[in-house]
Amino acid sequence: MSKDFDAFFRSREARRFYEDGPPHWIENEGKRYAKPSSTAKDAEIQKAKLVERLSTSTDTRARELGRILAACSVLSRCRSGACPCDNRALQRWFVDEVSGLAGVAEGEWSAISIVPTFGTFPVVDAPRDALKTFADLIKQLITGAGIDRAIIGIDPNFNEHAEGKFERHGQLQAWLLVRSEVLTKDVRRRLRRLLNKSATHLKPLVIKPYDGRLNGAAYALKHKFFRRVTTPPKKNDDGATVERQNSRPSRKPRVQQEVALSLLLHEAGPQGRLILHGWKLFNPQSRTEIKTTNKGEQQM
Ligand SMILES: [Zn+2]
């Protein structure tokens, strides 16, 4: 973690990201459960619920984390990677920065979703450095495909099959923002070759033009997580498929999953989900901004 970035987040200037001013966006825009981006109070409520779950856990590390989050307040922020209030502030800073990147408003960027098989993790006894390992592998993968600059958010969720066809597992997803010019035919082909479909990974790679809307950037660092439930295809009496196999992010994580994920996020640190590959933080004295760098990769 960069000391400059940490200092920025403790500064007066950063306070606005913990408050309720802009940026604002609509979460799940166009969907039935669309709603305005969370308020400071929403994050406090989310934190209080999480503290309750952590505090009643049988795991001593979870109870200790519960105490850390409970002590987080306007006067002194805990800066844990598991804290909904700090994560919300980081997300709002990130959205603000991304919206100001050169070329974003002109549609010169693309969004890439990568859900690789190496992003799965067990809920029980997950490796403590799961996020760091995933970040390293994603950087290797995109470098191998020919992408030397990307802004990357890591989004953890949980997968299960409605009929138990595969083991419940955690899944890390990488959301990348890249300038569209780097996505040559060759790069796209290499990415597809590196990311194969499987029964548990139906859409390992999705590339879309980034329309610059705030909710797109916000999604890369969202601080509410879900369970994705895969349902088998539905057939009628004649054997014809009436509904294809589906995989919907429809449920809240189970308590055990939420506790395990909180420990992973805490272990990863306050910016453990944000990777600046070929980008770096700039001008931390007055304001922290994402800027390009000519040198190779850099993580905060
Ligand atoms: Zn906090």
Boltz pocket constraint, residues with backbone or C-beta under 6 A from the ligand:
constraints:
  - pocket:
      binder: B
      contacts: [[A, 68], [A, 69], [A, 72], [A, 73], [A, 77], [A, 78], [A, 79], [A, 80], [A, 83], [A, 84], [A, 85], [A, 86]]
      max_distance: 6.0
